[in-house]
């Protein structure tokens, strides 16, 4: 997962699936969009106007809960 912030566009992007993908965009609101692959995998989440939603969008607070650890074999 990669989180980037474009200060000029005031847009935060959370990339969940790495690599290049042809995406279809689903808008949840004027400020939030989801990018899906043709196979309906969620590639990323775009948040416009991030400075209104996050105290510091350049270094957002991340709270990871109830994750199952993955150990490489």
ChimeraX commands (.cxc) that place a marker at each C-alpha (Angstrom):
marker #1 position 0.00,0.00,0.00 radius 0.5
marker #1 position 1.22,3.47,-0.90 radius 0.5
marker #1 position -0.23,6.79,0.21 radius 0.5
marker #1 position 0.66,9.93,-1.75 radius 0.5
marker #1 position -0.44,13.53,-1.41 radius 0.5
marker #1 position -0.40,16.11,-4.21 radius 0.5
marker #1 position -0.29,19.48,-2.45 radius 0.5
marker #1 position -1.04,21.46,-5.60 radius 0.5
marker #1 position -4.19,19.42,-6.35 radius 0.5
marker #1 position -4.94,18.91,-2.63 radius 0.5
marker #1 position -5.53,15.23,-3.41 radius 0.5
marker #1 position -4.63,12.19,-1.33 radius 0.5
marker #1 position -4.33,8.81,-3.08 radius 0.5
marker #1 position -4.25,5.46,-1.31 radius 0.5
marker #1 position -2.90,2.81,-3.71 radius 0.5
marker #1 position -3.81,-0.69,-2.61 radius 0.5
marker #1 position -2.73,-2.62,-5.73 radius 0.5
marker #1 position 0.66,-1.86,-7.26 radius 0.5
marker #1 position 1.40,-1.81,-10.99 radius 0.5
marker #1 position -0.33,-0.38,-14.04 radius 0.5
marker #1 position -4.05,-1.09,-14.36 radius 0.5
marker #1 position -6.90,-0.04,-16.62 radius 0.5
marker #1 position -9.39,1.29,-14.10 radius 0.5
marker #1 position -13.03,2.14,-13.92 radius 0.5
marker #1 position -13.82,4.97,-11.52 radius 0.5
marker #1 position -16.72,4.84,-9.08 radius 0.5
marker #1 position -17.49,8.18,-7.43 radius 0.5
marker #1 position -18.80,7.92,-3.89 radius 0.5
marker #1 position -19.10,11.70,-3.58 radius 0.5
marker #1 position -17.67,14.83,-5.20 radius 0.5
marker #1 position -14.51,14.30,-3.12 radius 0.5
marker #1 position -14.05,10.52,-2.99 radius 0.5
marker #1 position -13.50,8.11,-5.89 radius 0.5
marker #1 position -12.64,4.40,-6.04 radius 0.5
marker #1 position -10.56,2.89,-8.86 radius 0.5
marker #1 position -11.38,-0.73,-9.81 radius 0.5
marker #1 position -9.66,-3.10,-12.24 radius 0.5
marker #1 position -11.66,-4.98,-14.87 radius 0.5
marker #1 position -11.69,-7.91,-12.43 radius 0.5
marker #1 position -13.31,-5.68,-9.79 radius 0.5
marker #1 position -10.22,-5.46,-7.57 radius 0.5
marker #1 position -9.91,-2.17,-5.71 radius 0.5
marker #1 position -6.75,-0.43,-6.97 radius 0.5
marker #1 position -6.98,2.81,-5.03 radius 0.5
marker #1 position -8.96,5.50,-3.30 radius 0.5
marker #1 position -8.71,9.18,-4.27 radius 0.5
marker #1 position -9.67,11.89,-1.79 radius 0.5
marker #1 position -9.99,15.42,-3.18 radius 0.5
marker #1 position -9.86,18.38,-0.82 radius 0.5
marker #1 position -7.71,16.32,1.54 radius 0.5
marker #1 position -6.61,19.35,3.57 radius 0.5
marker #1 position -10.23,19.78,4.70 radius 0.5
marker #1 position -10.46,16.15,5.82 radius 0.5
marker #1 position -7.03,15.48,7.35 radius 0.5
marker #1 position -5.17,17.54,9.91 radius 0.5
marker #1 position -1.92,17.00,8.00 radius 0.5
marker #1 position -2.56,15.31,4.62 radius 0.5
marker #1 position 1.16,15.18,3.82 radius 0.5
marker #1 position 1.62,12.80,6.80 radius 0.5
marker #1 position -1.81,11.25,7.46 radius 0.5
marker #1 position -2.41,9.33,10.66 radius 0.5
marker #1 position -2.83,5.63,9.92 radius 0.5
marker #1 position -4.59,3.34,12.38 radius 0.5
marker #1 position -4.24,-0.35,11.49 radius 0.5
marker #1 position -6.54,-2.61,13.48 radius 0.5
marker #1 position -7.32,-6.32,13.53 radius 0.5
marker #1 position -4.81,-7.22,10.82 radius 0.5
marker #1 position -3.78,-10.82,10.35 radius 0.5
marker #1 position 0.02,-10.99,10.08 radius 0.5
marker #1 position 1.36,-12.37,6.81 radius 0.5
marker #1 position 4.60,-14.31,7.06 radius 0.5
marker #1 position 6.46,-15.07,3.83 radius 0.5
marker #1 position 7.43,-18.71,3.47 radius 0.5
marker link #1:1,2 radius 0.2
marker link #1:2,3 radius 0.2
marker link #1:3,4 radius 0.2
marker link #1:4,5 radius 0.2
marker link #1:5,6 radius 0.2
marker link #1:6,7 radius 0.2
marker link #1:7,8 radius 0.2
marker link #1:8,9 radius 0.2
marker link #1:9,10 radius 0.2
marker link #1:10,11 radius 0.2
marker link #1:11,12 radius 0.2
marker link #1:12,13 radius 0.2
marker link #1:13,14 radius 0.2
marker link #1:14,15 radius 0.2
marker link #1:15,16 radius 0.2
marker link #1:16,17 radius 0.2
marker link #1:17,18 radius 0.2
marker link #1:18,19 radius 0.2
marker link #1:19,20 radius 0.2
marker link #1:20,21 radius 0.2
marker link #1:21,22 radius 0.2
marker link #1:22,23 radius 0.2
marker link #1:23,24 radius 0.2
marker link #1:24,25 radius 0.2
marker link #1:25,26 radius 0.2
marker link #1:26,27 radius 0.2
marker link #1:27,28 radius 0.2
marker link #1:28,29 radius 0.2
marker link #1:29,30 radius 0.2
marker link #1:30,31 radius 0.2
marker link #1:31,32 radius 0.2
marker link #1:32,33 radius 0.2
marker link #1:33,34 radius 0.2
marker link #1:34,35 radius 0.2
marker link #1:35,36 radius 0.2
marker link #1:36,37 radius 0.2
marker link #1:37,38 radius 0.2
marker link #1:38,39 radius 0.2
marker link #1:39,40 radius 0.2
marker link #1:40,41 radius 0.2
marker link #1:41,42 radius 0.2
marker link #1:42,43 radius 0.2
marker link #1:43,44 radius 0.2
marker link #1:44,45 radius 0.2
marker link #1:45,46 radius 0.2
marker link #1:46,47 radius 0.2
marker link #1:47,48 radius 0.2
marker link #1:48,49 radius 0.2
marker link #1:49,50 radius 0.2
marker link #1:50,51 radius 0.2
marker link #1:51,52 radius 0.2
marker link #1:52,53 radius 0.2
marker link #1:53,54 radius 0.2
marker link #1:54,55 radius 0.2
marker link #1:55,56 radius 0.2
marker link #1:56,57 radius 0.2
marker link #1:57,58 radius 0.2
marker link #1:58,59 radius 0.2
marker link #1:59,60 radius 0.2
marker link #1:60,61 radius 0.2
marker link #1:61,62 radius 0.2
marker link #1:62,63 radius 0.2
marker link #1:63,64 radius 0.2
marker link #1:64,65 radius 0.2
marker link #1:65,66 radius 0.2
marker link #1:66,67 radius 0.2
marker link #1:67,68 radius 0.2
marker link #1:68,69 radius 0.2
marker link #1:69,70 radius 0.2
marker link #1:70,71 radius 0.2
marker link #1:71,72 radius 0.2
marker link #1:72,73 radius 0.2
view
